[in-house]
């Protein structure tokens, strides 16, 4: 298997791309635990440097009903100011929401536009994504840039050795207390993420289900599954098409939109 990084780019950022590495399995208990902040820095380094456009859908299953949203994600992590732009439409192609996340100095900033391209108030990271049950933080995996990651041990996930990390939520995120991550330490991709409250209760789980080969040296997440035990709903993101874009943008003023 190639090295894969999971970012919803739920990365969307819920995607994973990386070059070939030694990714043999087995619990690595004979090795000292890595420093949490250094491991997260290595995970972020696996973000694709080339500009990409991903097309797919988000589905939500709740109360025996299924709802689909079309999703187009443009990822430009190699730019001077990394950006991820998400365009959500209904099943008829009508625009529901267009949001961009920009990581200036590693701090996520959110911007939003209406169907005519006019600026709208920025959504909150914990705001709902087009009535899918996901949040903008889920979709962009902005927690990859949160400071304070602490490694607590190792566990086998999907037959592979993963480092367990805890990331404290920033003060403004009153909707959760911390995030628990499982990071494949050889391949440096996230295999699972859980949002927890102050009592350790599960609020949401994000997990990669399947992968697809994009080109000879890159793989990506094909299906990402999300479970919300509070609403008893299940969500998923499926990527159906990946387009490598030729152009790359430099830093973009905060009042300008990136296509």
C-alpha positions as CSV (number, residue, x, y, z in Angstrom):
1,X,0.0,0.0,0.0
2,X,1.2,3.5,-0.7
3,X,1.4,6.1,2.0
4,X,-1.9,7.8,2.4
5,X,-2.8,10.9,4.4
6,X,-6.4,11.4,5.6
7,X,-7.6,14.8,5.8
8,X,-11.6,15.1,5.2
9,X,-10.0,17.4,3.4
10,X,-12.9,14.9,5.8
11,X,-9.8,17.2,4.4
12,X,-12.4,18.0,0.7
13,X,-9.6,18.0,3.0
14,X,-10.9,14.6,4.0
15,X,-8.6,13.2,1.5
16,X,-5.2,11.6,1.7
17,X,-2.3,11.8,-0.6
18,X,1.3,10.9,-0.2
19,X,4.3,9.3,-1.8
20,X,5.6,5.7,-1.2
21,X,6.9,4.8,2.3
22,X,7.5,1.7,4.3
23,X,4.0,1.0,5.6
24,X,4.3,-2.5,7.0
25,X,2.0,-3.3,9.9
26,X,2.5,-4.5,13.4
27,X,2.4,-2.7,16.8
28,X,5.5,-0.6,17.3
29,X,5.7,-1.0,21.1
30,X,9.5,-1.3,21.0
31,X,9.8,2.3,19.9
32,X,9.5,5.5,22.0
33,X,6.3,7.5,21.5
34,X,6.8,10.4,19.1
35,X,6.2,14.0,20.3
36,X,2.7,14.9,19.5
37,X,3.3,18.3,17.9
38,X,6.1,16.8,15.7
39,X,3.9,13.9,14.6
40,X,1.1,16.4,13.6
41,X,3.6,18.4,11.7
42,X,4.5,15.3,9.7
43,X,0.9,14.5,9.0
44,X,0.3,18.1,7.7
45,X,3.4,17.7,5.5
46,X,1.5,14.9,3.6
47,X,-1.1,17.3,2.2
48,X,-0.9,17.4,-1.6
49,X,1.3,20.2,-2.9
50,X,-0.4,20.3,-6.3
51,X,-3.8,22.1,-6.8
52,X,-6.7,19.6,-7.0
53,X,-10.4,19.6,-7.7
54,X,-12.4,16.8,-6.2
55,X,-16.0,16.0,-7.1
56,X,-18.3,13.8,-5.2
57,X,-21.2,13.8,-2.8
58,X,-22.1,13.9,0.9
59,X,-24.9,11.6,2.0
60,X,-26.8,11.6,5.3
61,X,-28.9,8.8,6.7
62,X,-31.2,9.7,9.6
63,X,-34.6,8.5,10.7
64,X,-34.7,6.0,7.8
65,X,-34.3,8.9,5.3
66,X,-31.3,9.5,3.0
67,X,-30.3,13.0,1.8
68,X,-27.6,13.7,-0.8
69,X,-25.6,16.8,-1.5
70,X,-23.2,17.3,-4.4
71,X,-19.7,18.5,-3.4
72,X,-16.9,20.1,-5.3
73,X,-13.7,20.8,-3.4
74,X,-10.7,22.8,-4.7
75,X,-7.6,22.2,-2.6
76,X,-4.6,24.5,-2.9
77,X,-2.3,23.5,-0.1
78,X,0.8,24.4,-2.0
79,X,0.0,28.1,-2.3
80,X,1.6,30.8,-0.2
81,X,-1.7,30.9,1.8
82,X,-3.1,27.3,1.7
83,X,-6.8,27.2,0.9
84,X,-9.7,24.7,0.5
85,X,-12.9,25.8,-1.2
86,X,-16.1,23.8,-0.9
87,X,-19.2,24.2,-3.1
88,X,-22.3,22.4,-2.0
89,X,-25.3,21.9,-4.3
90,X,-28.5,19.9,-4.0
91,X,-29.4,16.9,-6.2
92,X,-30.7,19.2,-8.9
93,X,-27.5,21.2,-9.1
94,X,-28.8,24.3,-7.3
95,X,-26.1,26.0,-5.1
96,X,-26.6,25.7,-1.4
97,X,-23.4,27.0,0.0
98,X,-19.9,28.0,-1.0
99,X,-17.2,28.3,1.8
100,X,-13.5,28.7,1.8
101,X,-11.0,28.0,4.5
102,X,-7.6,29.8,4.5
103,X,-4.8,28.9,6.7
104,X,-2.8,32.1,7.2
105,X,0.1,31.3,9.7
106,X,-1.7,28.0,10.4
107,X,-4.9,29.7,11.8
108,X,-8.1,28.7,9.9
109,X,-10.2,31.6,8.6
110,X,-13.6,31.0,7.0
111,X,-15.3,32.9,4.2
112,X,-18.7,32.4,2.5
113,X,-20.4,33.5,-0.7
114,X,-24.0,33.3,-2.0
115,X,-25.1,32.0,-5.5
116,X,-24.2,35.4,-7.1
117,X,-20.7,35.5,-5.6
118,X,-21.5,38.1,-3.0
119,X,-19.7,37.9,0.3
120,X,-21.8,36.6,3.3
121,X,-21.1,36.4,7.0
122,X,-18.4,33.8,7.7
123,X,-19.8,30.5,9.0
124,X,-18.7,29.2,12.4
125,X,-16.4,26.1,12.3
126,X,-19.2,24.2,14.2
127,X,-21.9,25.5,11.8
128,X,-23.9,22.9,9.8
129,X,-22.8,22.1,6.2
130,X,-25.9,22.4,3.9
131,X,-28.1,20.4,6.3
132,X,-25.8,17.3,6.1
133,X,-25.1,16.9,9.8
134,X,-21.4,17.7,9.2
135,X,-19.8,20.9,10.4
136,X,-17.3,23.0,8.5
137,X,-14.6,21.9,11.0
138,X,-15.4,18.3,10.1
139,X,-15.2,18.9,6.4
140,X,-12.0,20.9,6.5
141,X,-10.4,18.9,9.4
142,X,-9.1,22.3,10.7
143,X,-8.1,20.4,13.9
144,X,-4.9,19.3,12.1
145,X,-3.5,22.8,12.9
146,X,-4.6,22.9,16.6
147,X,-1.7,23.1,19.0
148,X,-1.1,21.0,22.1
149,X,-1.2,17.4,20.7
150,X,-0.2,14.8,23.2
151,X,0.7,11.2,22.4
152,X,-0.8,8.7,24.9
153,X,0.0,5.2,23.5
154,X,-0.4,2.9,20.5
155,X,-3.2,0.7,19.3
156,X,-3.8,-1.6,16.3
157,X,-6.4,-0.1,13.9
158,X,-7.2,-2.0,10.7
159,X,-4.3,-4.3,11.4
160,X,-1.8,-1.4,11.6
161,X,0.1,0.3,14.4
162,X,-1.3,3.7,15.2
163,X,-0.2,6.4,17.7
164,X,-3.1,7.7,19.8
165,X,-3.1,11.5,20.2
166,X,-5.3,13.9,22.1
167,X,-5.8,17.4,20.9
168,X,-7.4,20.0,23.3
169,X,-10.1,22.1,21.6
170,X,-9.4,25.8,21.4
171,X,-11.3,28.0,23.9
172,X,-13.8,29.2,21.3
173,X,-15.0,25.6,20.5
174,X,-17.5,25.2,23.3
175,X,-19.1,22.4,21.4
176,X,-16.4,19.9,22.3
177,X,-13.6,19.4,24.7
178,X,-10.9,17.5,22.8
179,X,-10.3,15.3,19.8
180,X,-8.8,11.8,19.9
181,X,-6.8,10.8,16.8
182,X,-5.3,7.5,15.6
183,X,-2.3,8.2,13.3
184,X,-0.7,5.4,11.3
185,X,2.9,6.2,12.4
186,X,4.6,4.6,9.4
187,X,2.3,6.0,6.7
188,X,1.6,9.2,8.6
189,X,-2.2,9.3,7.8
190,X,-5.1,9.6,10.2
191,X,-7.2,6.4,10.3
192,X,-9.8,7.6,12.8
193,X,-10.8,10.8,14.7
194,X,-13.3,11.1,17.6
195,X,-14.8,14.3,19.0
196,X,-15.2,14.1,22.8
197,X,-16.9,16.1,25.5
198,X,-15.4,17.0,28.9
199,X,-16.5,13.6,30.3
200,X,-15.0,11.6,27.4
201,X,-18.4,11.0,25.8
202,X,-18.3,10.4,22.1
203,X,-19.8,13.3,20.1
204,X,-18.8,12.2,16.6
205,X,-16.5,9.7,14.9
206,X,-14.8,10.1,11.5
207,X,-13.1,7.1,9.8
208,X,-11.7,6.2,6.4
209,X,-13.4,3.3,4.8
210,X,-11.8,2.8,1.4
211,X,-9.1,4.2,-0.9
212,X,-8.5,4.6,-4.6
213,X,-5.4,5.1,-6.7
214,X,-5.2,8.6,-8.3
215,X,-1.9,8.1,-10.2
216,X,1.1,5.9,-9.8
217,X,2.6,7.5,-6.7
218,X,-0.6,8.9,-5.0
219,X,-3.6,7.4,-3.3
220,X,-6.7,9.1,-1.8
221,X,-9.6,8.3,0.4
222,X,-12.6,7.2,-1.6
223,X,-15.2,6.8,1.1
224,X,-15.2,8.6,4.5
225,X,-17.8,7.6,7.1
226,X,-19.0,9.8,10.0
227,X,-21.2,8.7,12.9
228,X,-23.1,11.0,15.2
229,X,-24.4,9.1,18.3
230,X,-26.4,12.1,19.6
231,X,-28.6,12.5,16.5
232,X,-28.1,8.8,15.7
233,X,-27.3,9.8,12.1
234,X,-24.6,8.5,9.7
235,X,-22.9,10.6,7.1
236,X,-20.5,9.8,4.4
237,X,-18.3,11.5,1.8
238,X,-17.6,9.7,-1.5
239,X,-15.1,11.1,-4.0
240,X,-15.9,10.2,-7.6
241,X,-13.5,12.3,-9.6
242,X,-10.1,14.0,-9.0
243,X,-8.7,16.6,-11.4
244,X,-5.2,17.9,-11.1
245,X,-5.2,21.7,-11.8
246,X,-2.4,23.4,-13.6
247,X,-2.4,26.8,-12.1
248,X,-1.5,27.7,-8.6
249,X,-2.3,30.9,-6.7
250,X,-0.2,33.0,-4.4
251,X,-1.5,34.7,-1.3
252,X,-5.1,36.0,-1.7
253,X,-6.5,39.1,-0.1
254,X,-9.1,38.3,2.5
255,X,-11.9,40.1,0.6
256,X,-11.3,38.1,-2.6
257,X,-12.8,34.8,-3.6
258,X,-10.7,31.9,-5.0
259,X,-12.4,29.9,-7.7
